[in-house]
Amino acid sequence: MTPTGDSNSPFLISVLDGPSGIPAPVITNQPFPYAAPEQLSIGFSGSTGGATEIHEVRLNSVAVPADVQIDLAMTSPSIRRRGDTVSYSLSVKNNTLSNSPLSAKIDDPASAPLINDRVDALVNKTWTCTATGADTSCPAASGSGDIADLGHYTMGQDGALNFVFQGEVVQDAACNASVGNSATIHFADDAGFIDQDLSNNRSSSAAFAVECTEPPITLKPPHRIPTVGAWGLGLLSLGLMGWGLHSQRRTRNR
């Protein structure tokens, strides 16, 4: 059931069927001009003539359509050395549905899509999170380490989460290595949501190169030798002359 924002036909109904493999569409975007029911039942009818048959609909699953998107962006320089700080940003968005002016409201933290991001070449990794949009909240204001199946947050219609990561390049990083980053987002099978567009569930950032050459040595400017000037030279000359006369007298007295 896809919300349309139209009071005359507030929902579109789609049904897929597949005993095995990828389910095939049976009904697609059928207008549903009624209020959303508290309970949803699925059934069918048919004529079997004089025979008696039993018809069952098994293994049903009902999911709310959604479209979540993830984006990565590297904010550090493209060349880093061992021990340098690397920073990048990660954003998660709750997009408007392709066949509706609205987006799904993910208001149950247990049903939030799971975020994964890992960079083995970074250590001492920390992150902060800010939420934008109504009914949108972060899993935490901050955290540390890589994230694996990070959930337990909410995203209202058109809500977004913005993460900023920082870490240090490991000391044993391979020289001239190209270090990239790739993050994913997906709904768990029991989340109750189905993503309409899987193409925006993965994002990769620009890579940075690990440079191992030593930085150039910067020589300090030499200390300035003081000068005595014209008066100083004159006084120095008089002093040398006096010392010479004194030495000459001592030599004669001997």
Sequence and secondary structure as in RCSB ss.txt:
>XXXX:A:sequence
MTPTGDSNSPFLISVLDGPSGIPAPVITNQPFPYAAPEQLSIGFSGSTGGATEIHEVRLNSVAVPADVQIDLAMT
SPSIRRRGDTVSYSLSVKNNTLSNSPLSAKIDDPASAPLINDRVDALVNKTWTCTATGADTSCPAASGSGDIADL
GHYTMGQDGALNFVFQGEVVQDAACNASVGNSATIHFADDAGFIDQDLSNNRSSSAAFAVECTEPPITLKPPHRI
PTVGAWGLGLLSLGLMGWGLHSQRRTRNR
>XXXX:A:secstr
 EE S SSS EEEEEEE SSSS EEEEEEEEE S   SS         TTS       S    EEE EEEEEEE 
S SEE TT EEEEEEEEEE   TTSSS   B  GGGS EEEE  TTEEEEEEEEEEESTT B S SEEES EEEE
   BB TT EEEEEEEEEE TT  TT EEEEEEEEE  TTSSEEES GGGSEEEEEEEEE  S            
   HHHHHHHHHHHHHHHHHHHHHHHHH 
